[in-house]
Amino acid sequence: MNATESAVGEFPAYARERLQTKVRKTLGAGQAATRIEEAQRGWLWRLWLSLATVTVVIVTLMIPFLVKPPAPIIQVAMLDVAGQTRGGATNDLAVLQAAWPSHIVQNFSTASELQSWEVTWPTSRQPAAKIVLDRSTAEIRVVGKSKDKTFQKSFSIENGLDAALRQAKAFVVEQTGQLVR
């Protein structure tokens, strides 16, 4: 105890400075190595975080391209009460089939058959449209449902069946907001 309180056995100034320098070098080197390891771990953590962020951004941008809204259901029919009496000069059924090649064209000979077909809708919630070529009234009728609303419009075929079909197609696209094939 006397040794700790005595002032006689103090280190000389030059020895004290050497000892402090040695202690700083020895203990400071361990802290520097620890700081380097921490910096490397921090870099790895930032790399993983940036990769996750980039992945989230890419997936978010790709969602609209991967998830397409369902195409509208298109049903096409023709009311031909005259039948073969008109002759072979008109080929309206082929023109309708060419306008909607992936859909079957229903051919009705009576108005009652057509009316029962017109009121029967698909049970699906996706947009639907019924296109009817009525030769007796010289028009194309479009009736449809999209997003809980109904729409309908008639197009005269006096200026040509092809022009009326293009107008009907454009109307369905406008009402459903989706491309019609």
C-alpha positions in Angstrom: 0.0 0.0 0.0 2.9 2.3 0.7 4.2 1.7 -2.8 1.1 3.0 -4.4 1.2 6.2 -2.4 4.9 6.9 -2.8 6.1 9.4 -5.3 9.6 8.1 -5.4 9.3 5.2 -7.8 7.6 7.0 -10.7 8.3 6.3 -14.3 10.6 8.7 -15.9 8.9 10.8 -18.6 10.6 9.1 -21.5 9.6 5.6 -20.3 6.0 6.7 -19.6 5.8 8.1 -23.2 7.2 4.9 -24.7 4.7 2.8 -22.6 1.8 4.9 -23.7 2.8 4.6 -27.4 3.2 0.9 -27.1 -0.2 0.5 -25.4 -1.8 2.7 -28.1 -0.3 0.6 -30.9 -1.3 -2.7 -29.3 -4.8 -1.8 -28.3 -5.5 0.5 -31.2 -4.7 -2.2 -33.8 -7.5 -4.4 -32.4 -10.0 -1.6 -32.7 -8.9 -0.9 -36.3 -9.4 -4.5 -37.3 -12.8 -4.6 -35.6 -13.8 -1.4 -37.5 -12.7 -2.9 -40.8 -14.8 -6.1 -40.2 -17.8 -3.9 -39.2 -17.3 -1.9 -42.4 -17.3 -5.0 -44.5 -20.4 -6.4 -42.8 -22.1 -3.0 -43.4 -21.1 -3.1 -47.1 -22.6 -6.6 -47.4 -25.8 -5.5 -45.6 -26.1 -2.5 -48.0 -25.6 -4.7 -51.0 -28.4 -7.1 -49.9 -30.7 -4.2 -49.1 -30.1 -2.5 -52.5 -30.7 -5.9 -54.4 -33.9 -6.3 -52.5 -35.0 -2.8 -53.4 -34.2 -3.2 -57.1 -36.1 -6.5 -57.1 -39.2 -4.9 -55.6 -39.0 -2.1 -58.1 -38.7 -4.5 -61.1 -41.6 -6.7 -59.8 -43.8 -3.6 -59.3 -43.1 -2.4 -62.8 -43.7 -5.8 -64.3 -47.1 -6.4 -62.7 -49.2 -4.5 -65.3 -47.5 -6.5 -68.1 -48.0 -9.8 -66.4 -51.6 -9.4 -65.2 -53.8 -8.7 -68.2 -57.5 -7.9 -67.8 -59.7 -10.6 -69.2 -60.7 -10.1 -72.8 -64.4 -9.3 -73.3 -66.7 -12.1 -74.3 -68.0 -11.4 -77.8 -71.0 -13.2 -79.2 -72.0 -12.7 -82.8 -75.3 -13.5 -84.4 -77.2 -12.9 -87.6 -80.9 -12.7 -88.1 -81.8 -13.8 -91.6 -85.5 -14.3 -92.0 -85.3 -14.4 -95.8 -82.8 -17.3 -95.8 -82.0 -18.7 -99.2 -84.7 -16.7 -101.0 -82.3 -13.7 -101.2 -79.9 -15.7 -103.4 -76.2 -16.3 -103.2 -75.2 -12.8 -103.9 -74.9 -11.8 -100.2 -72.3 -13.4 -98.1 -72.9 -11.6 -94.9 -72.2 -14.7 -92.7 -68.6 -14.9 -94.1 -68.1 -11.2 -93.6 -69.2 -11.5 -90.0 -66.9 -14.5 -89.5 -64.0 -12.6 -91.0 -64.6 -9.7 -88.6 -64.5 -12.0 -85.6 -62.6 -15.0 -86.7 -62.2 -16.6 -83.2 -66.0 -16.5 -82.5 -68.8 -18.6 -83.8 -71.5 -16.7 -85.7 -75.0 -17.8 -84.7 -77.5 -17.8 -87.5 -81.2 -17.3 -86.6 -84.2 -17.5 -88.9 -86.8 -16.2 -86.5 -86.9 -13.1 -84.3 -88.1 -15.1 -81.2 -84.9 -17.3 -81.4 -82.8 -14.2 -81.6 -84.6 -12.5 -78.6 -84.0 -15.5 -76.4 -80.4 -15.6 -77.4 -80.0 -11.8 -76.7 -81.3 -12.0 -73.1 -79.0 -14.9 -72.1 -75.7 -13.6 -70.8 -72.6 -15.4 -69.7 -72.2 -15.8 -65.9 -68.7 -14.5 -65.9 -68.0 -11.0 -64.5 -65.8 -10.0 -67.4 -67.1 -7.6 -70.0 -69.4 -9.0 -72.7 -70.9 -7.8 -75.9 -73.5 -9.2 -78.3 -73.3 -8.1 -81.9 -76.3 -8.8 -84.1 -76.6 -8.3 -87.8 -80.3 -7.8 -88.6 -80.8 -7.8 -92.4 -84.5 -6.9 -92.0 -83.7 -3.6 -90.3 -80.4 -3.1 -92.2 -78.4 -2.5 -89.0 -75.9 -4.0 -86.7 -77.0 -3.8 -83.0 -74.4 -3.9 -80.3 -75.5 -4.6 -76.7 -73.1 -5.2 -73.9 -72.2 -5.1 -70.2 -69.0 -3.8 -68.7 -68.1 -2.8 -65.1 -71.7 -3.1 -63.9 -73.0 -0.8 -66.7 -74.8 -1.7 -69.9 -74.3 -0.2 -73.3 -76.0 -0.4 -76.7 -75.9 1.2 -80.1 -77.0 0.5 -83.6 -75.0 1.0 -86.8 -76.6 1.2 -90.3 -75.2 -1.1 -92.9 -76.5 1.1 -95.8 -73.0 2.4 -96.4 -71.5 -1.0 -96.4 -71.3 -3.9 -94.0 -67.5 -3.6 -93.5 -67.7 0.0 -92.4 -70.5 -0.8 -90.0 -68.5 -3.7 -88.5 -65.5 -1.5 -88.0 -67.7 1.1 -86.2 -69.2 -1.7 -84.0 -65.8 -3.0 -83.1 -64.5 0.5 -82.2 -67.7 1.0 -80.0 -67.1 -2.3 -78.1 -63.4 -1.3 -77.5 -64.5 2.1 -76.3 -67.1 0.7 -73.9 -65.0 -2.1 -72.5 -61.7 -0.4 -72.6 -60.1 -3.6 -74.0 -59.0 -4.8 -77.4 -61.5 -7.0 -79.2 -60.3 -9.8 -81.4 
